[in-house]
Amino acid sequence: MVAPKPDVSPWAVSLDRRWWATALALTLPTIFIGFQLDDWWQLAYLKEHTVAESTKNLFQFVPLPDGVGAALPWWSDPNLQLAFFRPLSSFLAALDWRLFGTWAMGYHLHSLLWFVILIGITRKLFHRILPFPVAVWATLWFVADDVTIFPVAWLANRNALLALVFGMYGLYRYFDGRESGKLWIWAALPGWIGALLSGEFGLGVFAYVAAYEAFGAKEGWKERLQGLAIPAVLVVSYLLFYRNAGYGAIASGAYLDPGHETLDWLMTAPPRMSALLACLLVGLPADWWMVAEWLKPALVLGGIIAVGQWIWLWKPLWPQISGDERRWLTVMGWGACLALIPVLSVFPANRLLGWAALGGATAMGVVVRHVRRTGETELDPGPPRRMFIFSLAVATLFAAPLVWWGQAHLARTQTQRLEQRALQAEIRPGDRDVFLLAAPEPLSAYYLPAIRFMRGESLPIRFTAWSLAMAEQRVTRTGEWSIEIEVIDGRMLDTEFERLLRRRRVTAGEEFERQGYKVKVLESDDVGPTRVAFSWETAESPVFLAWRDGKLRRIELPSVGEELVLPNPGSLWLDAP
């Protein structure tokens, strides 16, 4: 146990000793969420494959698993690759399947255990580098920060939680060894290797290693370069293996590989960085990036404003902080900034900020400790800055139970509704091809086959989406085996979910041939197709589904030469089914 100094308040000591209770109190509601999103595809894979096969391929999302009755949509890039190297996370998921089967609570209890371990290690790290009161506040801030909700609550994202656990252990051993002069390599290396085997998110730990050697080490540059040598060799070896083994993302509009798509990565990095900074610095949800296109500029602007606010906040405080506290603030601040670089390959989301939140918690621990009461310390930022700090503390610390429990409830509700929509879809035994023309949100199209597979419901030979447009659509029967879909006051492929499967824009005149049907884009604007022709090649008529009256229902196509208008399904993800 960390020994506090005699002048530390009993309240701080009590809070520090009960860190595990705080962690459990915030995360316990997540055990009731159930399976969600990619969990369903991973369960479908685990059900049909051995532990060894799952350990290697569980995070290979393209192609889709066999036997689930699903096919990628017509706009998917033929060169699309989404394959990630996460063997440790995959192995633990395979063990969960063998132990718990479809009992979701068992999986969530497993994740909860890892979160408690993470907070325990993070607490030790903060106590190693910060004064006792600051370490208490920093630990509390890190626990309360909602950026770790998804890694805890979403089973398919447990890889990020594991990467934090193992990486944090390696970082603690590294800081302890470098500061005390002990041999640190054999203590830190297993943690770093475990982080990289958990997932790409493990690269974030090395941001703090680089920051320490650049700004925190007390030795000369020769010793600092020696301290960087082994971590650098490990990272380079990992990246070379990753590339040569065929892992990574190619041709996706949401995942960008800086090695394969360098220019696109550089073009998208600044707005993504700004959105992540808005979340990290002032709590503006980066998850809004996926909700609607018009929210993206708001997030980018929010990030710019947030950086300005933090410069304004720290301008009078920074000169008054000295000694080791200043040194570690510099290390952890630069570490947080550098930790954002690896996650710029992915669309912005709160769950990407676990490593950056470590530096953010350090900064807020210092601020809250020193300015929480007027006159307690010489660091008085003045009323406006004090109000800004108070608002951040309210949003992160005092509102933490509402945020964590609220998001757990929302995730559970959304999961139940998605499963209900999948199971109520009018798909019958013997259906061969089922084509989705209108859905209330993209998730129904992506996860319906996996949910029905795991719940033992009837599946077609092929289920795929023809349109996910959130607008009114005119369906015209142009032949016995052909139709045209025209989007009225809208377009296809204008959401981040659709662009996940294709980076290059689809233009008028392009043709696509898929198993069982053909597609030709007749009209397109600067964003996506507005009128598309479809024809199928089977004597057995396919089934067409569209969202009507709260359910995915079968629809009858009009006679040749006639048309049918499908109403705007709306974004009903948060609405009652």
N, C-alpha and C positions, 0 to 999 in steps of 0.2 A: 504494500500500500504506500502511496505517495505521502510523505510527511509534510504537513503544512507548517508555515512559520507561525510563531506564537501570536503575531499581530493580526492573523487572518480571522475574519468573523466566523463564528460557529455556523452561521447560515451557509456560507460558502463551503465549509467542511462537510456539512450534512448533504448539501447538493452534490458535492463531488463523490461522496460515498454511495449515493443512490443513482448513479448514472444508468445502471442497468434497468432500474425501475422506470426511469423516464423513457428509455428506448422501448421497453416492452409496452408501456402505456400508449405510446403513439402508434406502434405497429401492430398491436394485437388484432384490431379489426380487419387487417388484410387477410387473415386466415379464412375469412368467410367469403372471399371474392369468387373463388372457383377458377375454372379455366377460362382464358380469354385470348383472343387474337391468335398469334402464332403458336400459342400452346396447343391449339387443336391440330395444326399440321404436324407438330412434333410428336404429339401423342399417336397420330396416325402412322408416323414413321416408326416410332418405338414399338408399336403393336405388331408390326410386320417384320422387324429386323432384330438381329442379335445385338448384344451389348457391344461387341467389337465393331460391327457395322455402324451402329448408332454413334459410337465414340468418334468415328472418322467422318460421318456424313450428316449428322443431325442438323447442322446449320448450313446445309446446302439446299437452298430454297428453289433453285431451278436446275433441272426439271422438277415438276411436282411429283410426289410419291405415286407409285403405280397402285391401281386397284381402288382409287378413291373417286373415280368418275369425274375428274376435273381436267380441264385444259386451260392453258394460258389464253388471255384475250387476243383478238386478231392483231391489235396494235403492238404486241410485245416484239421487241427487237430480236431477230433471229440469232444475234450474237450475244444476247443477254446472259450474264453470269452473275449470280449472287451466291457465293460460296465462302464461308468464313471458317477459319482455323480456331476451334474452341474445344479441344479434346477433353480437358478436365471438366468443363461445364457439361459437355455432352455425356461423359461417363457418369457423372453424378445424376443427371436426368434419367439415364438408362437404369441406374440403381433405384431411383424413385419409382420408375414404372414397375420394376420387379417387386418392390416392397408394397407400393400403395395402389397400383393399378389405376383406376379412375377415381380414387378417393382424393379429391383436390386438397383437402385440408392437410393431409400428410405432406404434400409438396410444400405448402405454405409454411408449415411448422419448421420444415427443413430450412427454408429461406430465412425465417425469423431467427433461427439459431445463428446463421452466418452474420446477420445484421448485428446481433448482440456482440458477437466476437469482433466485428469491425469497430464498433464503438469502444470496446475495451482497449483495442490496440491504439486507436486514434487518441484516446485519453492518455495513454502512456506516452505517446509521441508528443502531445502538447505539454505534458508535465516535464518532459525531457528538455524542451527548448524554451519554455516560457515560464515566467513567475507563476506561483501557485494561483493567485486570484484570476490572472489573465487566462491561464490554462482551463480553469473551471468554466469561465464564460465562453471560451472558444469551443470547448467540448459541448456545452449546452447548445451553442449556436449550430454546430455541425449536426447534432442529433435532430434538432428541430427543423433544419433546412429541408424543404420538401423535394429537393432534387433527387433524393434517394428513395422516394416513394415508389417509383416504377421499378427500379432494380429489386426492391423487396416484394412488391405486390404482383409484378408480372413475371411469371415463372420463366418464360422464354428470354427475359432480360436478366436472369440471375447471373449470367456470365459477367455482367458489369459489377455486380455485388462481390462475386468471387475475386475479380481482378482487383477491386479495392482492398479486400481483406488481405490477400497475399502481398500485393504491392505495398500496402501500408506497413505490414510487418517488415518487409525488406527495407523500407524507408526508415523506420524506427531504428532498426539495427545499424543501418548505414550512418544516420545522424549520430547515434550513440558512439559508434566506433570512431568516426572522424573527429568528434569533439573530445573523446577521452584518449585517443591515440591507440586504441585497441585494434587488433586485426579484425576488420569488419567483413571482409569478403565472404567468408564461409558462412557467416550468419545472415547476411543480406541476400546472397545469391539465390538460395532456395525460394525465398519469398518472391523475388523478381521473376524467376523461371515459372513459378506457380501462377503469377499474374499474367504472363504472356500465354501460358497454356490455357488460361481461363478465357481469354479473348483479346481482341485488338485494343480494348479499353485499357489493358495493362500498360500500354506504352506511356500513359499519362504520368506514371510514377517517375519516369526519367526526366520529366520537366523539372522536378524539384531537385534531382541530382545535379542537373546542369546549372540550375540557379544557385545551388549551394556552392559549387566549385567556382562559379563566376563572382558571387557577391558575399558569400558567407565564410568560406574557408580562411583560416588565419595564416596558412603557410604561403610560400611563394608560388609562382606560376608553374614551376617544375612539378612540385608536389600536387598541385591542383590538376594538372594534365594527367599525372599518374592516377589520381583518384577517378578521373573520367574514363580512363583507358578500358577497364574491364566492362563497365556499363555500356560503353560505345561498341565494343566488340559483340556484346550480347545482343544489342539492338540491331546492328548491321547483320549479324548472323540470322536473327529472326526474320528480318525483312527479306533477305536473300532466299531463305527457305520458303517463306510465304509466297513469294513471286514464282519461284521455280516449281513449287508443288501445285501451282494452278489455283491458288486461293485469291479471293478478291472480288471486286465488283466491276463489271464491264457493261457499257451501253445502257446503264440505268440513269434516269434523270434525277434520282434522289440520292444515290450513292455514287460518289466520284472517286476514282483512284488517281491520286496525284502522279503516279508513275505512268499510267496509260493515258490519262486525260488531263495533262498538266495545264493546258490553257484554260479549259473549262473550270478546273479546280481553282485556278487563280482568279478567274472572273467571279465565281460564286463565293469565294472565301470572305471578302469584306462584308457583304450584307449578312452572311451567316454569322460571322464574328460579332457584328453589331447586335444581332438578335440575342445571341448567347450572353453578351455583356449586359443587355437590358434585364435579363433574367437573373444573372449573378449579382449585379450591383443593386438593383432596386426591386427585384422580384416580379418583374413583368413576365408572364408565362411565355416561354419560348415555344410551348406546345401549340400556341395560336398559329404558328407558321403553317401547320397542316389543316387548319380549320377553314380558312378562306383566303383568297388571293389579296383582298384589300387590306388584310391585317398585316401583311408582310412589310409594307412601307412604314406602318405604325411601329412595328418592332425595331426596324432599322433606325428610325428616328429616335425611338426610346433608348436605344443603346448609346447613341451619340449624346443625348441629354444626360443619361446616367453617368457616362464618363466625366462630363463637365461637372455634374453634381459632386462626384467623388473628389475631383481635383479641388473644387471649392471647399469641401469638407476638410480635407487633409492639409490644405495650405497653412492654416495657423497652428495645426497640431504637430506636423512633422518636425519642425525645428526644435520642439520641446522634448522630443523623444530621443533618447541617447542610449549608448551602451549596447548590451546584447539584445535588448528589446528592439532597438532600431535595426540591428543586423538581421535578426530573424524575421522582422517585418519585411525587409527588403528581399530576403530569400523566398519567403512564402508568397509575397506579392508577385514577384517575377515567375515563380513556379506556377502560380495560378494562371498567369497570362500565357505561358508556354504550353500549359496543359490543354489549352483550347485548340491548339494547332492540329493535333491528331484527329479531333472530332469534327473538324471542318469538312471532312469527306462525307458527312451525313447531314441530312436536313436538320435544322435546329430543333432541339427538344430538351426539356428540363433534365431528363435522365442522363444527358451527356455531360453534366456539370459536376459529377461526383468528385473528380480530382481538383477542379478549379475551386469547388466549395471549401476545400481544405485551406487554401490561402485566404479565401473570403472570411472564413470563421476565425482565422488568426487575426485579421485586421479588425473585425468587429469585436473580438474578445478584448483587444487593447482599448478600443474606443469606449465600449460599454463600461469596462472596469474603471477607466479614468474619469469619465464625465457623467456618471450616472447621478451624482448629487453635486449641486453647486457648493463650492468651497471645500470639497473633500480632497481635491487635488489641484495642482497648479495648471493642469490642462483644462482650461475653461474655453470652449469654442464660441461661446456667445449664444443668445437665445435662438436665432434662426437655425444654426447648425445643431443646437441641442434638440430642437423640434424635429429636424430631419432624422437625427439618430433615434429619437423616441419613436418616430413613425416606422422606421425599419425594425426596431425592437418589437413593436406591437405586431407588425406583420409577420415576423419570423418566430419570435419566442412565445408571446402571449396568445397568438392566434394559431399556434402549431396544432393543438388538439383539434380545433375546428377544421383546419386544412387537411390534416392527415385522415381524420375520421370521415370528413366530408368526401374526400377523394376516394377513400375506400368504399364508401356507400355508393358513390357515383359509378365507380368501376364495377361494383357488383350488379347494380341496376342495369348498366349498359350490357354487361355480359349476359345477364338473364334475358334481356330483350333480343340480343343478337341470336342467342340459342333458340329462343321462341320463334323468331322469324325463320330461321333455318328449318326447324322441325315442322312448322306449319305450311311451308312452301308446298304448292300443289304438284308434287312429283310423285308419280305412281310406279308400282312395279311394272317392268316391261318398257318404260320410256327409254328411247335410244339416245336421241340428241335433244338437249334442253338448252335453249338460248334465252338469255335474260335481256330484255329490252328496256326496262326501267326499274331502278332500285331506289329505296329511300336514302341510301348512303352506300359508298363503295365497299364497306366491310361485309355486307351481305353477299356480295358477289365473290369476294375473295375466300371467305371462310365457310360458306354454306356446305360445300362438299365434305370438308373435313369434319364438321360438326355432325352431319347426318351419318357419316361413316362410323364415327365413334359412338353414336347413339343407336346404331343398328337399324337406321331407317333406310328405305329403298333409295337407290342411286341410279342415275342414268349411266350409259356408257360414256357420254361426254356432257359436261355442264360447263358453259362458258358465257361470258358477258359480251353482248354486241354493243351496248350503249350504257353508260353510267351518267349521262348528261343530267344535270339538275335543272331541267327546263322542259317546257312543253315540247312534244315531238309529234311530227306527222308521219305516219307509216302508210306508204302507198304500195299496193300490190301491183307489181309490174309484170308478173308472169306467174305461171303455175308454181314455179319453184324459185321465185325471186321477189324481193321487196326493196324499197328505198326508205331510209330513215332521214328525215330532215329535222334538225333542231331549230325550234322557233325561239328567237331572241336568246340564243345561247350557242354552245358548241360542245363537242366532245373533247376529251383529253385536256381539260383545263384545270385539273386538280393535281395536287402533289401525289395522291394515291395512284392516279392513272399514269403519271410520268415516272413513277417508280419502275415501270416495266419498259420504258423507252425514253432515251434522251433526245434523239433527233426528232424534229417536228415533222408531222405527217402533212403532206401537201396534196393539192388537187391533182388527180391523174395517177396517183400511186395505186398499185394493185397488190393484194395479199392473197396467197392461197394457203388455206389451212385444211386440216384433216376434216373432210365432210362439207366444207363450204368455201366460197371465194368472196373477196371484198374488193370494191373499187371506190376510192374517194372521189366524189364528183365535184364537191365544192369545199373550200377551206378558207379561213381567214388567217390573220397573222398569228393566231394562237393554236387553233385546232380545226378539225373537220366540222362542217356544218351540214353537209348532205352526203350520205354514204349509201352505196348499193350493195346488197347481199344476195347471194344465190347459193342454194344447197344442192347436193348431188346424191340424193337418196330417194328411192321410191317410197320409203316410209316417211311420212310427214314429220318434221320435228315438232317439239313442243315449245311454245313461246310463253314466257312468264313476264309479268309486269306488276308493279305495285298498285294495288287497288283495294280500297276499303280495309286498310290495315293488314294486308296479307299479300304475299307473292302468289298471284293467281294466274291460272292458264287463261290465255286470250285466244280468240278466234280471229284469224286474219280476214280482212275484207275480200270481196271478190276481185278478180283481175280488173284493173283500171280504177278501182275505188280506194278510198283512204280511210284511215282511222287515226284519230287524234288521242294521244296518250297525255293525260294531264301531268303537270310538273309534280313529280313525287315529293319534292322538297327535301331538305335535310332534316330527317326525322329521327336522328340518332338520340336526341334527348327527349323526344316526344313519347307519349304513351303509345303502345302498339295498337 
